[in-house]
Each structure stands twice: as structure tokens, then as C-alpha cells.
Amino acid sequence: MTGSHEKYRRLIDYCSALPPTPTAVAWPCDQSSLQGVVDAAQNGLIAPILVGPREQIEALAAQHGIDISGLPIEDAPYSQAAAARAVALVREGKAEALMKGSLHTDELMGAVVKRETGLRTARRVSHCFVMDVPGHADTLIITDAAVNIAPTLAEKMDITQNAIDLAHALLQVSPEKKEVRVAILSAMETVNPAVPSTVEAAALCKMADRRQITGAILDGPLALDNAISLEAAQIKKIDSPVAGRANVLVVPDLEAGNMLAKSLSFLAGADAAGIVLGARVPIILTSRADSLTTRLASCAVASLVAKARRENAGKAMG
């Protein structure tokens, strides 16, 4: 971990002190995914249950010198079966998080969203990147850059609420920062009927006024510059508690979110921990290109979300 990613370091250190989260790992059948699971377990972030072909996983571990002794393995012959069994472990109460191994994201999410046997809730499932951008004071949450391609207004309401709930879970690490400030992004900061994302941004803000979206201050439409730069907001004379200080960025569609996140990663040296929310448990999505820091941070974020869910369930029962 380099010195530039101190926000991730604080996150990982905080979560390493928590009880590890029982996590069903679907199809950890290549070196990077299996090593990432073991690294996260050794850092005390997760208690993994490996789901896949036992002989193949054991042979892979032996080939690359990966110590999986003591880790339980649920035998599953092929990737779709591993996804289904990993989801079943959550439904049986044996896991509080789900983690993608080396199978395709579509295979895992297909098992998650099945109506009868999956992990659906009333909320739309959506993806968030938790980004540590060097030189930027706050951790940035960007949504949705991986699941919902062209979300409707109703879906954006759930996407925004999922991101707000995640931001509150992250406040456990930095409790002094109590405000969640959401910028609904577009190409401009004025409502233009010719640009649908500006109209939807204004509608989402009114939904927050009517408490259809809760837990944050929303503003939009905002262009990226005046969402994260106080100087840009002041030049544009935007008077807003969010402009220039946003810590959640809601993008118009998957293409915009994906390009924004990858631009920050490859041009600004940011790390991007990925997580899917809106299901019964947090879902850890990692990529083969992810650094060790990013993999650990993704597991740490899931640990925080699982902790917040346990506490909220306890309050509801109490």
C-alpha cells in the first residue's frame, strides 16, 4: 500500500479489528481470486467459505503455494452451480456477504436476482465504487458503473438510496464527517428539457425534499467540476451545501460511471473498491486487474455494510 492511499489504509485497519465477516466465495478458481480471498482472510476481514470444485481449488492452491488449510470448501462442479450454492449459503444464514471469484459477474448476479431462490429485496440492486483519489480529501462513492445500464428515474431513486446507506456505513471509520452530500451529475448545472439527465436530477432532489430519499443532502443537476471543486462552484455562482463538497456522485448511466471511475483510476492513480448493494447481503465484486489494496478495501467495505445491517436489524427487533 502506497502512502497516497491513506483513506483505504484507515478503512482496512478499522475493519481488521472487527470480527471477520462470514463470506461465501463463488468459484475462486484462478490464482488472483484465490490469493485475494486468502489475503483478506489473513487480514481478518472475512471468514471465507470457498465454493467450487474441491480438487481444482486444492490443486490450484498447491501449485501457487497458497495456504488454504482450515478454509471450508463447498464442492460445486461448475460456475453456475457455485453461484447458486454461494447464494444458498446466504439464505441458510451461513454467510453475511457474497464474493465473486473467477466466474463472470453475470453468472453470479443471475443467481442473486432469481425470484424464488435469490437474494432480492424491495430495493433495486446497484453497484458502487468506493474510490480513494490521491489528493482529494474525501472518499468518493460513484454509482452505478457496473450493473444498471440505463436506469429509469425509479431505479435511480434506489441507486441513490443504496449509495447513501453505504456512505453512512463508511462513516463508522470517520464519524466526525456526519453529512452525506450527494451530487446528481449531468453535463451542466441547469435543468434543460433537451437533456433528460438534468430533469431526472431535479426530480431526485424533489424526492429527497419529500423524504422519498432519506439520509443525505442532494443537489443536481451538477457538472462534475462544480460537484467536487469549490472553486468551480464559486466561479459558476452556485449556492449549494453540496456543490464543491460532494462525497457521493450519482451518474446518469453505466457508460458515464464506468468512464468516470476508470479515468480517476488510470489518470489520477485512484483505487476503486467495488461493491453491489440492494440485495440481502453486500456483494464483493473484484477484478483481476485490482491491486491488493483494492481487494482488501472491497472486503472491508462489505464488512462495514454487514455490520451496519446487523445493528439495524437489532434495533428493529428491539
C-alpha positions in Angstrom: 0.0 0.0 0.0 1.4 3.3 -1.0 1.3 6.4 1.1 -1.1 8.1 -1.3 -3.9 5.8 -0.3 -4.3 6.6 3.4 -8.1 6.6 3.2 -8.0 2.9 2.2 -5.5 2.2 4.9 -7.7 3.7 7.6 -10.6 1.6 6.3 -8.7 -1.7 6.2 -7.2 -1.1 9.6 -10.5 -0.3 11.2 -12.2 -3.4 9.7 -9.4 -5.7 10.6 -10.2 -5.1 14.2 -13.8 -6.2 13.7 -14.9 -9.9 13.7 -14.3 -11.3 10.2 -17.5 -11.4 8.1 -18.6 -14.9 7.0 -18.4 -14.7 3.2 -19.4 -17.2 0.5 -16.8 -17.0 -2.3 -18.2 -18.2 -5.6 -15.7 -20.0 -7.9 -12.3 -18.9 -6.7 -10.6 -20.9 -9.4 -7.7 -18.8 -10.6 -4.6 -17.6 -8.8 -5.6 -14.0 -8.3 -9.1 -14.7 -7.0 -7.9 -17.4 -4.6 -5.0 -15.3 -3.4 -7.2 -12.3 -2.8 -9.6 -14.4 -0.6 -6.7 -15.7 1.4 -5.1 -12.2 1.8 -8.5 -10.9 3.0 -8.8 -13.7 5.5 -5.3 -13.2 6.8 -6.1 -9.5 7.3 -9.1 -10.5 9.4 -11.6 -9.0 7.1 -13.6 -12.1 6.0 -14.1 -15.7 7.1 -14.4 -17.3 3.7 -16.3 -20.3 2.5 -14.8 -21.4 -0.8 -17.5 -22.7 -3.2 -16.3 -24.6 -6.3 -14.6 -27.9 -7.3 -12.7 -29.1 -4.3 -9.9 -30.9 -6.2 -9.3 -28.0 -8.6 -9.2 -25.5 -5.8 -6.8 -27.6 -3.8 -4.6 -28.3 -6.8 -4.5 -24.5 -7.6 -3.5 -23.7 -4.1 -0.7 -26.3 -4.1 0.5 -25.1 -7.5 0.9 -21.5 -6.4 1.8 -22.0 -2.7 -1.5 -20.5 -1.4 -2.3 -21.7 2.1 -6.0 -22.7 2.3 -5.6 -25.0 5.2 -8.5 -24.5 7.6 -10.8 -22.9 5.0 -14.0 -24.7 4.4 -14.8 -25.8 0.8 -18.3 -26.4 -0.5 -18.0 -28.6 -3.6 -19.7 -27.3 -6.7 -18.9 -28.8 -10.1 -19.3 -25.7 -12.4 -19.5 -22.0 -12.1 -23.3 -21.6 -12.2 -23.7 -24.3 -9.6 -21.1 -22.4 -7.4 -23.0 -19.2 -7.7 -26.3 -20.9 -6.8 -24.6 -22.7 -3.8 -23.0 -19.5 -2.6 -26.4 -17.7 -2.7 -27.9 -20.7 -0.8 -25.3 -20.3 2.0 -26.5 -16.8 2.5 -30.1 -17.9 2.6 -29.2 -20.6 5.1 -27.6 -17.9 7.4 -24.1 -19.3 7.0 -22.7 -16.2 5.2 -23.3 -12.5 5.6 -21.5 -11.4 2.4 -21.0 -12.8 -1.1 -17.8 -12.5 -3.1 -17.1 -13.0 -6.8 -14.3 -15.4 -7.7 -13.2 -16.0 -11.3 -16.6 -16.6 -12.7 -18.4 -14.0 -14.9 -20.3 -11.2 -13.0 -23.4 -12.1 -14.9 -23.3 -15.7 -13.6 -23.1 -14.5 -10.0 -25.7 -11.8 -10.4 -28.0 -14.2 -12.2 -28.2 -16.4 -9.1 -28.6 -13.3 -6.9 -31.6 -11.9 -8.7 -33.6 -15.1 -9.2 -37.0 -14.5 -7.8 -37.6 -17.7 -5.9 -34.0 -18.7 -4.8 -32.0 -15.4 -4.9 -31.3 -12.6 -2.6 -33.7 -9.9 -3.8 -35.2 -7.2 -1.6 -37.6 -4.5 -2.3 -34.7 -2.3 -3.4 -33.1 -2.3 -6.8 -29.7 -4.0 -6.9 -26.9 -1.5 -7.8 -23.2 -1.1 -7.9 -20.9 1.4 -6.1 -17.3 2.2 -6.4 -15.7 3.5 -3.2 -12.8 5.5 -4.6 -9.6 6.6 -2.9 -8.4 9.5 -5.1 -4.9 10.8 -4.1 -5.1 14.5 -3.3 -8.8 14.5 -2.7 -9.8 14.9 0.9 -12.9 12.7 0.9 -13.5 9.1 -0.2 -15.8 9.3 -3.2 -18.7 7.0 -3.9 -19.6 6.6 -7.6 -22.8 4.9 -8.6 -23.8 3.0 -10.8 -20.8 1.9 -13.0 -21.4 -1.8 -13.4 -24.9 -3.1 -13.0 -27.7 -0.8 -14.3 -27.0 0.2 -17.9 -29.6 2.9 -18.4 -31.6 3.2 -15.2 -35.0 4.8 -15.1 -35.9 7.5 -12.6 -37.5 4.9 -10.2 -34.3 2.9 -10.4 -32.1 5.9 -9.8 -34.1 6.6 -6.6 -33.0 3.1 -5.3 -29.4 3.6 -6.7 -29.1 6.8 -4.8 -30.5 5.4 -1.6 -28.2 2.4 -1.8 -25.2 4.8 -2.1 -26.4 6.9 0.8 -26.8 3.8 3.0 -23.2 2.9 2.0 -21.9 6.3 2.9 -23.4 6.1 6.3 -21.8 2.7 6.9 -18.4 4.3 5.9 -18.9 7.0 8.5 -18.1 4.3 11.1 -14.5 4.8 10.0 -14.6 8.7 10.1 -17.5 9.5 12.4 -16.6 13.2 12.5 -17.8 13.6 8.9 -21.5 13.2 9.5 -23.0 14.8 6.4 -23.6 12.7 3.3 -23.6 15.1 0.3 -25.0 13.7 -3.0 -24.4 15.3 -6.4 -26.6 14.1 -9.2 -24.3 14.5 -12.2 -25.1 15.7 -15.7 -23.2 17.8 -18.3 -24.5 21.1 -16.8 -25.9 22.6 -13.7 -29.2 23.9 -15.1 -32.3 22.0 -15.9 -32.6 21.6 -19.7 -35.6 19.6 -21.1 -33.4 18.6 -24.0 -31.0 16.8 -21.6 -33.1 14.1 -19.7 -30.5 13.6 -17.0 -30.9 17.2 -15.8 -34.7 16.7 -15.5 -34.2 13.4 -13.6 -31.6 15.1 -11.3 -34.1 17.8 -10.4 -36.8 15.1 -9.8 -34.5 13.2 -7.5 -33.8 16.3 -5.4 -37.5 16.9 -5.0 -37.9 13.3 -4.0 -35.4 14.0 -1.2 -37.4 17.0 -0.2 -40.5 14.8 0.1 -38.5 12.1 2.0 -38.7 9.5 -0.7 -34.9 9.5 -0.5 -33.5 10.0 3.0 -30.3 10.3 4.9 -28.4 12.9 2.8 -28.4 16.3 1.2 -29.0 16.1 -2.5 -28.3 18.6 -5.3 -28.5 18.4 -9.0 -28.0 18.6 -11.8 -24.4 19.4 -11.2 -21.5 19.0 -13.6 -18.5 17.1 -12.3 -16.3 20.2 -11.8 -18.8 22.1 -9.7 -19.7 18.9 -7.8 -16.2 18.3 -6.4 -14.4 21.7 -6.7 -15.4 24.6 -4.5 -13.6 27.0 -6.8 -15.5 25.8 -9.8 -18.8 26.1 -7.9 -17.9 29.6 -6.8 -17.0 30.7 -10.3 -20.4 29.4 -11.5 -22.0 31.2 -8.5 -23.7 28.0 -7.4 -25.0 28.4 -3.8 -25.4 24.9 -2.5 -24.4 22.8 0.5 -23.4 20.1 -1.9 -21.6 21.9 -4.8 -17.8 21.6 -4.4 -18.2 19.2 -1.4 -20.0 16.1 -2.7 -18.9 12.7 -1.4 -21.4 10.7 -3.4 -21.6 11.1 -7.2 -24.7 9.6 -9.0 -24.0 9.3 -12.7 -26.6 9.4 -15.5 -25.9 5.9 -16.8 -23.4 3.0 -16.7 -21.3 4.3 -19.5 -20.7 7.7 -17.7 -20.0 6.0 -14.4 -17.6 3.5 -15.9 -15.6 6.2 -17.8 -15.5 8.4 -14.7 -14.2 5.7 -12.4 -11.6 4.4 -14.9 -10.5 7.9 -15.7 -9.8 8.5 -12.0 -8.1 5.1 -11.7 -5.8 5.4 -14.7 -5.2 9.1 -14.9 -5.3 10.2 -11.3 -3.9 7.0 -9.7 -7.1 6.3 -7.7 -8.1 2.9 -6.3 -11.7 1.7 -6.8 -13.2 -0.8 -4.4 -16.4 -2.4 -5.9 -19.5 -3.5 -4.1 -23.1 -4.3 -5.0 -25.9 -3.3 -2.7 -29.7 -3.7 -2.6 -29.5 -7.5 -2.1 -29.9 -9.2 1.3 -26.1 -9.0 1.8 -23.3 -7.0 0.3 -21.7 -8.5 -2.8 -17.9 -8.0 -3.3 -17.0 -7.6 -6.9 -13.3 -7.6 -7.7 -11.4 -7.6 -11.0 -8.3 -9.5 -12.0 -6.7 -6.1 -12.5 -7.3 -5.0 -8.9 -4.4 -4.3 -6.6 -4.1 -6.0 -3.3 -5.1 -2.7 -1.6 -8.3 -2.5 -3.7 -9.2 -6.2 -3.0 -8.8 -5.7 0.7 -10.7 -2.4 0.6 -13.6 -4.1 -1.2 -13.8 -6.7 1.6 -13.5 -4.0 4.3 -16.5 -2.1 2.7 -18.6 -5.3 2.7 -17.6 -5.9 6.4 -18.9 -2.4 7.3 -22.1 -2.9 5.4 -22.7 -6.3 7.0 -22.0 -4.7 10.5 -24.5 -1.9 9.8 -27.2 -4.4 8.7 -26.7 -6.4 11.9 -27.0 -3.3 14.0 -30.1 -2.1 12.1 -31.7 -5.5 12.4 -31.0 -5.5 16.2 -32.6 -2.0 16.5 -35.7 -3.2 14.6 -36.1 -6.2 16.8 -35.5 -4.1 20.0 
